[in-house]
């Protein structure tokens, strides 16, 4: 174990919602909920103003609306999130060469590898305070909570103690005193099932967990899990900060408002997802060998089918063709409510396959545009998306429906702006893309693209 508090954990507070409030002045200080806005949507994150009403990540959007009906419900803008994430990660890498991103909004930093003159508690506290100020400056006002300790375990727990905008430095030697009063669920790996098993033997707090012998924990939870909890309960965690975290997979998935049956329509949607996935692979200079299709049927049963190629690929045509083949292995006649494509077994992207020949002809005839429009029409103008009007300038979609779209014209640099309504097919109105910095691609796609892809449709949850 380290003798100094030199592991820093930073967690950007209510990240998705905070970015929306930063970029939309009229929403500052008001409840904002980011996630799926349809009937089957799930909350990705909620602003602290919404959490007052009991809204939490992974809650259904329907329940969130019942708890906080006056909140702004927005779909995700992942280009904006990736851009802000890249700015923060760049700051961290200037502080230390050893940075381990966990997601777009969370990372460990090894201060022992930083060029610091003073690694005392007072010294690392000053470093953390300066980092918080720098994060706010480069991101336009976002705040993060920071924990600093002698281990990853305690640093991560400490960063959660005084949210939002918190800072907790745990002096070496006090780690066990900090943990003992806490519920056992604070220990990584103690989920509801493990907590219930421990409750049955009288363990509810870390102090009570600490009283159990390693033999008893192994008997209750198995060799690996029991041994791990024995050490973690004593704040014994020697895991290093790993600078390069290998991406395990890149994926995209969508949940649909109505169950889909038409096979050609499903194939077209898979092809769109394959395009998204392979674009991310190429941006991150990666390729993959294993293609997986995820299918959730009308009865909520979930099926996955995978196939492994002889060599890695980043070809849209190859991934889409294999995905369509895998789709045939599942009976979808009862209707599909969720569809996804993923690529794993990732390798460094080096060069094009010298023996690959471009096939200008698609594997199947193009799908009639009306079929795909039937699925995506309601999301053409998604709440929260960035738009630009030829006459009125930049703004964001407040709402849409019945052939109309309502836009509030404001940006992060303006005050609250006016609201105007247009025809949904108004030629003067177009989407506006927020381009991430060049270094955002590797950070965002290799670290969190699979989690972020399509979360505005399926409601992928951001950690609290």
C-alpha positions in Angstrom: 0.0 0.0 0.0 1.1 3.5 -0.7 2.4 5.7 2.1 1.1 8.9 0.4 -2.2 10.0 -0.9 -1.2 10.1 -4.5 -4.2 8.5 -6.4 -6.7 11.1 -7.5 -10.2 10.2 -8.8 -12.2 12.9 -10.6 -15.9 12.5 -11.5 -17.7 15.3 -13.4 -21.0 16.0 -11.6 -24.2 15.1 -13.5 -22.1 15.4 -16.6 -24.7 15.0 -19.4 -27.2 17.3 -17.7 -24.5 19.8 -16.8 -23.4 20.1 -20.4 -27.0 20.7 -21.4 -27.4 23.4 -18.8 -24.1 25.1 -19.8 -25.1 25.2 -23.5 -28.8 26.1 -22.9 -29.0 29.2 -20.7 -32.7 28.9 -20.2 -32.2 25.6 -18.4 -29.7 26.7 -15.9 -30.9 26.1 -12.3 -33.8 24.1 -13.6 -34.5 20.3 -13.6 -32.9 18.6 -16.7 -33.2 14.9 -17.5 -31.1 13.4 -20.3 -32.0 10.0 -21.8 -34.7 8.2 -23.8 -37.7 10.4 -24.2 -40.0 7.8 -25.6 -42.4 5.5 -23.7 -39.6 2.9 -23.2 -36.8 5.4 -22.5 -34.5 5.3 -19.5 -32.8 8.2 -17.7 -29.2 8.5 -18.5 -28.6 11.3 -16.0 -30.5 13.9 -14.1 -29.4 17.3 -12.9 -29.3 17.9 -9.2 -32.4 20.0 -9.5 -34.2 16.9 -10.8 -32.7 14.6 -8.2 -34.5 16.6 -5.5 -37.7 15.0 -6.9 -36.2 11.5 -6.7 -35.2 11.1 -10.3 -32.1 8.9 -10.7 -30.1 7.3 -13.5 -31.5 4.0 -14.9 -35.1 5.0 -13.8 -37.7 4.7 -16.6 -38.4 8.0 -18.3 -42.1 7.4 -17.6 -41.5 7.3 -13.8 -39.2 10.3 -14.1 -42.0 12.3 -15.8 -44.4 11.3 -13.0 -41.9 12.5 -10.4 -40.8 15.7 -12.1 -43.2 16.6 -14.9 -41.9 20.1 -15.3 -38.3 19.0 -16.1 -36.7 19.4 -19.5 -36.5 15.9 -21.1 -33.6 15.9 -23.6 -32.0 13.3 -25.8 -28.2 13.0 -25.7 -25.8 15.1 -27.6 -22.7 12.9 -27.6 -20.6 15.1 -29.8 -20.8 17.8 -27.1 -20.1 15.4 -24.3 -17.1 14.0 -26.1 -15.8 17.5 -26.7 -16.0 18.4 -23.0 -14.5 15.1 -22.0 -11.5 15.5 -24.3 -10.8 18.9 -22.7 -10.8 17.5 -19.2 -8.7 14.4 -20.2 -6.2 16.7 -21.8 -5.9 18.7 -18.5 -5.4 15.4 -16.5 -2.6 14.3 -18.9 -0.8 17.6 -18.5 -0.9 16.9 -14.8 0.4 13.3 -14.9 1.4 10.9 -17.6 -0.5 8.2 -15.8 -4.3 8.8 -16.4 -6.8 6.0 -16.5 -10.1 7.1 -18.0 -13.1 5.0 -16.8 -15.7 6.8 -19.0 -16.4 10.2 -20.6 -16.8 11.8 -17.2 -14.5 9.9 -14.8 -10.8 9.0 -14.5 -8.0 8.1 -12.1 -4.8 10.1 -12.0 -1.5 8.9 -10.5 0.0 11.9 -8.8 3.1 9.9 -7.9 4.1 10.1 -11.6 3.4 13.9 -11.6 6.1 16.5 -11.3 5.1 17.6 -7.8 7.4 19.2 -5.2 5.0 18.5 -2.3 3.0 15.2 -2.0 1.8 15.9 1.5 -1.9 16.1 2.2 -1.7 19.9 2.0 0.2 19.6 -1.2 -2.1 17.3 -3.1 -5.1 19.3 -1.8 -3.7 22.4 -3.5 -3.2 20.4 -6.7 -6.8 19.1 -6.6 -8.2 22.6 -5.9 -6.3 24.0 -8.9 -7.5 21.1 -11.0 -11.1 21.9 -10.1 -10.6 25.5 -11.1 -8.9 24.5 -14.4 -11.8 22.1 -15.3 -14.3 24.9 -14.8 -12.3 27.2 -16.9 -11.7 25.0 -19.9 -15.2 23.5 -20.0 -17.1 26.7 -19.5 -18.2 26.1 -16.0 -18.5 22.4 -15.5 -17.6 21.1 -12.1 -16.2 17.8 -10.8 -15.9 16.1 -7.5 -12.4 14.9 -6.5 -11.2 12.3 -4.1 -7.5 11.7 -3.3 -6.2 8.8 -1.3 -3.6 6.1 -1.1 -5.6 3.6 -3.3 -8.1 3.5 -6.1 -10.8 2.1 -3.8 -10.6 4.9 -1.3 -10.1 7.7 -3.8 -13.2 6.7 -5.7 -15.3 6.5 -2.5 -13.9 9.8 -1.3 -14.9 11.6 -4.6 -18.6 10.7 -3.9 -18.7 12.0 -0.3 -19.3 15.7 -0.9 -21.0 15.8 -4.3 -21.5 18.1 -6.2 -18.3 20.1 -6.6 -16.7 18.2 -3.7 -13.1 17.6 -2.6 -12.1 15.0 -0.1 -8.4 14.1 0.6 -8.0 11.0 2.9 -4.8 11.2 4.9 -2.8 7.9 4.8 -3.5 5.8 7.8 -7.1 6.9 8.2 -8.6 4.8 5.4 -10.2 2.1 7.6 -11.7 4.7 9.9 -13.4 6.3 6.9 -14.8 3.0 5.6 -16.0 1.3 8.8 -19.2 3.3 9.3 -20.3 2.9 5.7 -22.8 0.4 4.3 -21.2 -2.7 2.7 -22.6 -1.6 -0.7 -19.8 1.0 -0.9 -17.3 -1.8 -1.6 -16.9 -2.6 -5.3 -18.5 -6.0 -6.1 -21.1 -5.8 -3.3 -24.4 -5.6 -5.2 -27.9 -6.4 -4.0 -27.4 -10.1 -4.1 -24.1 -10.1 -2.2 -25.4 -7.5 0.3 -28.4 -9.8 1.0 -26.1 -12.8 1.7 -24.0 -10.7 4.0 -27.1 -9.3 5.8 -28.2 -12.9 6.6 -25.0 -13.4 8.6 -25.4 -10.0 10.3 -23.2 -7.8 8.2 -24.5 -4.4 7.1 -21.5 -2.1 7.5 -17.9 -2.3 6.5 -16.9 -2.5 10.2 -19.1 -5.7 10.5 -17.6 -7.1 7.3 -14.2 -6.5 8.7 -15.0 -8.9 11.6 -15.5 -11.9 9.3 -12.5 -14.1 8.6 -11.3 -14.8 5.1 -12.5 -18.5 5.6 -16.0 -17.3 6.4 -16.2 -15.0 3.5 -14.9 -17.7 1.1 -17.5 -20.0 2.5 -20.3 -17.5 1.9 -19.2 -15.9 -1.4 -16.6 -18.2 -3.0 -12.9 -18.1 -3.2 -12.3 -15.1 -5.5 -15.1 -12.9 -4.3 -14.6 -13.7 -0.6 -10.9 -13.1 -0.7 -11.3 -9.8 -2.5 -13.8 -8.5 0.0 -11.6 -9.6 2.9 -8.9 -7.2 1.6 -11.1 -4.4 0.4 -12.9 -4.2 3.7 -9.5 -3.4 5.2 -8.8 -0.8 2.6 -6.1 -3.0 1.0 -6.1 -2.2 -2.6 -2.8 -2.1 -4.6 -4.2 -1.7 -8.1 -2.1 0.6 -10.2 -3.3 3.4 -12.4 -3.2 2.0 -16.0 -2.6 4.8 -18.5 -3.9 3.0 -21.6 -7.2 1.2 -21.1 -7.9 -1.1 -24.0 -11.3 -0.8 -25.4 -13.1 -4.1 -25.3 -15.8 -3.4 -27.8 -17.6 -0.7 -29.8 -21.4 -1.0 -30.2 -24.6 0.8 -31.1 -28.1 -0.1 -30.2 -31.6 1.4 -30.3 -34.9 0.8 -28.6 -38.0 1.3 -30.7 -41.3 2.8 -29.7 -43.2 0.0 -31.5 -42.3 -3.6 -32.0 -40.8 -4.1 -35.5 -41.5 -7.2 -37.6 -40.6 -6.4 -41.2 -37.3 -8.3 -41.9 -36.1 -5.8 -44.5 -36.7 -3.0 -42.1 -34.6 -4.7 -39.4 -31.8 -5.4 -41.9 -31.8 -1.7 -42.8 -31.6 -0.7 -39.2 -28.7 -3.1 -38.6 -26.9 -1.6 -41.6 -27.2 1.9 -40.1 -25.8 0.7 -36.8 -23.0 -1.2 -38.5 -22.1 2.1 -40.2 -22.0 4.0 -36.9 -19.9 1.3 -35.3 -17.3 1.1 -38.1 -17.1 4.9 -38.3 -16.1 4.9 -34.6 -13.6 2.1 -35.2 -11.9 4.0 -38.0 -11.8 7.2 -36.0 -10.1 5.3 -33.1 -7.8 3.5 -35.6 -9.1 0.2 -34.4 -10.5 -2.9 -36.1 -12.3 -6.0 -34.7 -12.8 -9.7 -35.3 -16.0 -10.6 -33.6 -19.4 -9.2 -34.7 -22.3 -9.5 -32.3 -26.0 -8.8 -32.8 -28.3 -8.1 -29.8 -32.0 -8.6 -30.2 -34.7 -7.9 -27.6 -38.0 -9.4 -28.6 -41.6 -8.3 -27.8 -41.6 -10.5 -24.7 -38.5 -8.8 -23.3 -36.3 -11.9 -23.9 -32.9 -10.8 -25.1 -30.8 -12.9 -27.6 -27.3 -12.4 -28.8 -25.6 -14.0 -31.7 -21.9 -13.7 -32.5 -19.5 -14.7 -35.3 -15.7 -14.3 -35.5 -13.9 -13.3 -38.7 -10.5 -14.8 -39.6 -8.9 -11.3 -39.5 -9.9 -7.9 -37.9 -11.9 -5.5 -40.0 -13.3 -2.0 -39.9 -15.3 -2.5 -43.1 -18.9 -1.3 -42.9 -19.9 -3.8 -45.7 -18.3 -6.8 -43.9 -19.8 -5.9 -40.5 -23.3 -5.2 -42.0 -23.3 -8.4 -44.0 -22.4 -10.5 -41.0 -24.9 -8.8 -38.8 -27.7 -9.5 -41.3 -26.7 -13.1 -41.4 -26.7 -13.3 -37.6 -30.2 -11.8 -37.5 -31.5 -14.8 -39.4 -30.6 -17.1 -36.5 -33.3 -15.5 -34.2 -37.1 -15.8 -34.7 -38.2 -12.2 -34.9 -41.7 -12.9 -36.2 -43.3 -11.7 -32.9 -41.7 -8.3 -33.1 -38.4 -6.6 -32.1 -38.2 -3.8 -29.5 -34.4 -3.4 -29.4 -31.6 -4.0 -31.9 -27.9 -3.6 -31.6 -24.6 -4.3 -33.4 -21.2 -4.6 -31.7 -17.6 -5.4 -32.7 -15.2 -6.8 -30.2 -11.8 -8.6 -30.3 -10.3 -5.2 -31.1 -6.8 -4.7 -32.6 -4.8 -1.6 -33.5 -5.9 -0.3 -36.9 -2.8 -0.2 -39.1 -3.7 -0.1 -42.8 -6.3 -1.2 -45.3 -6.4 -4.8 -46.2 -4.2 -4.9 -49.3 -6.2 -7.7 -50.8 -9.6 -6.1 -50.1 -11.5 -5.0 -53.2 -14.2 -2.5 -53.0 -17.6 -3.8 -54.0 -19.7 -0.9 -55.2 -22.8 -2.9 -55.2 -24.6 -3.3 -51.8 -25.3 -6.9 -50.7 -29.1 -6.2 -50.9 -31.2 -3.7 -52.8 -31.7 -0.4 -51.0 -34.6 -0.3 -48.6 -37.4 2.1 -49.5 -36.8 5.3 -47.6 -40.3 5.3 -46.3 -39.7 2.2 -44.3 -36.8 3.7 -42.3 -38.6 7.0 -42.0 -41.5 5.2 -40.3 -39.2 4.3 -37.4 -37.1 7.5 -37.2 -39.6 10.2 -38.2 -40.5 11.0 -34.6 -36.8 11.5 -33.8 -35.9 13.6 -36.8 -35.9 16.6 -34.5 -35.0 15.2 -31.1 -35.5 17.4 -28.0 -32.2 19.1 -27.1 -30.5 18.6 -30.4 -28.4 21.4 -31.9 -30.0 23.2 -34.9 -29.3 26.2 -37.0 -31.8 28.4 -38.9 -30.7 30.5 -41.9 -32.4 33.6 -40.5 -32.5 33.2 -36.8 -29.1 31.4 -36.2 -28.1 28.7 -33.7 -30.5 27.1 -31.2 -31.8 23.8 -30.0 -35.0 21.8 -30.4 -37.5 22.4 -27.6 -40.1 19.9 -29.0 -41.6 18.5 -32.2 -44.6 16.7 -33.5 -47.6 16.9 -35.9 -45.3 18.3 -38.6 -43.9 21.1 -36.5 -40.7 21.8 -34.6 -40.2 24.3 -31.9 -36.7 25.9 -31.4 -35.3 28.0 -28.7 -32.6 30.2 -30.2 -29.8 30.4 -27.7 -26.2 29.1 -27.1 -23.8 28.8 -24.2 -22.6 32.4 -25.0 -26.0 34.1 -25.0 -28.7 34.7 -22.5 -32.0 32.8 -22.7 -33.3 33.2 -26.2 -36.6 33.4 -28.0 -38.8 30.4 -29.0 -40.1 30.0 -32.5 -42.0 27.2 -34.3 -41.5 26.1 -37.9 -42.7 23.4 -40.2 -40.7 20.2 -39.7 -39.6 20.3 -43.3 -38.6 24.0 -43.3 -35.6 24.1 -45.7 -34.0 26.9 -43.6 -33.7 24.7 -40.6 -30.9 22.1 -40.3 -29.1 20.1 -37.7 -25.9 21.7 -36.3 -23.1 19.4 -35.3 -20.8 20.2 -32.4 -17.5 19.0 -33.6 -15.2 17.5 -30.8 -11.5 18.4 -30.7 -9.2 16.2 -32.7 -8.0 14.4 -29.6 -11.6 13.6 -28.5 -11.9 10.7 -31.0 -9.6 8.3 -29.2 -10.7 9.4 -25.8 -14.4 9.1 -26.4 -14.6 6.2 -28.8 -12.0 3.9 -27.3 -13.1 4.6 -23.7 -16.9 5.0 -24.0 -18.3 4.8 -27.5 -20.1 1.6 -26.8 -21.7 3.0 -23.8 -22.7 6.2 -25.4 -23.8 4.9 -28.8 -27.6 5.3 -29.1 -28.1 6.0 -25.5 -30.6 8.7 -26.4 -32.7 5.9 -27.8 -32.2 3.2 -25.2 -31.4 5.4 -22.2 -28.0 4.1 -21.4 -27.3 5.3 -17.8 -24.5 7.6 -16.9 -22.9 6.7 -13.5 -24.2 8.9 -10.7 
